[in-house]
Amino acid sequence: MSGHTSTLVSCIKPPENDEFPFIYESIWQFFDGYRKVYSCLDVDGVTARFTLPFTAFHHGEPSSWNQQEAELLYAVTDSLLNYFRSQNVVDISGKLESVLPMGRHMASAVMTWTARRQDQTAWVFNTGYHLIRTEDSWKIYGVIQFDE
C-alpha cells in the first residue's frame, strides 16, 4: 500500500455548494410526509413514494421488484404494515441523520426511526435510503435496514 492514501468523506458534513440547503430541506420534507403515511400504516401512501425498479436489503438479504412486479411490492409493503399494526404501533417519528447529494436529482439518506407501540417498548431502527427526484418530488428506489 506504499504510496496510496485514502480519505474518509463524511456524509454528515454538507458539500460546499449553494444547493445543499435546498436538497436537505426537500429531503427532510419528503421524509416528514413519508413518516405521516407510515404512522397511519397507509400502504397506498407508502408505496406512492417508491419507484420501480425497487431494491430492499433487510437483515442483509436483498429483494428487488421491477415494473411488472408492482402488485407484489404493494403486497409485501401491506404485509409489513400489517405486522406493525399487529404490534400496536401507534406513531412513528424520525431523525434525518445524514444526506449525501449525488448531483441535483439523486441522494442517499440515513434515517433513525422510532416506532412507538401502545403499552410496549418502542422500536428504534435505522434505514438507509437511495432517492431520486422525479418532477418535483423525491422517490425511494432502494432501502437498507440496519441495526448499527
Helices and strands as residue ranges (DSSP letters): H 20-39, H 43-47, E 50-58, E 61-65, G 67-69, H 70-86, E 89-101, E 106-117, E 120-134, E 137-146
